[in-house]
Amino acid sequence: MANLENATKTAEGVTVNGIVLSPVVEQCEGCNRLREFEGEKFCSSYAFPAKKWMGGNCNFATHIKVAVAKGAKVNPLKASKRAAKGK
Ligand code: SF4
């Protein structure tokens, strides 16, 4: 895992360019945006990983795939026209 760039440890915690970062959460495991700093893991894209997961999956995550519905896409409007024509 790559190191967190420009990170420094301050009284508030680990900061990058003056922004205090929170460590990643369990769901982040496997994400390519994980970075390490002094034994802790942080996100290279977002300061508060827990917040990214509060409303569902993190939209920056590289390790999850959005489930795609199986089968060909059917346009219901075209399908009904085809059915009306008897094709
Ligand atoms: S991009 Fe999302 S899933 Fe990946 S480390 Fe950051 S917060 Fe976690």
Boltz pocket constraint, residues with backbone or C-beta under 6 A from the ligand:
constraints:
  - pocket:
      binder: B
      contacts: [[A, 24], [A, 25], [A, 27], [A, 28], [A, 31], [A, 32], [A, 33], [A, 34], [A, 42], [A, 43], [A, 44], [A, 45], [A, 46], [A, 48], [A, 49], [A, 50], [A, 52], [A, 58], [A, 59], [A, 60], [A, 61], [A, 62]]
      max_distance: 6.0
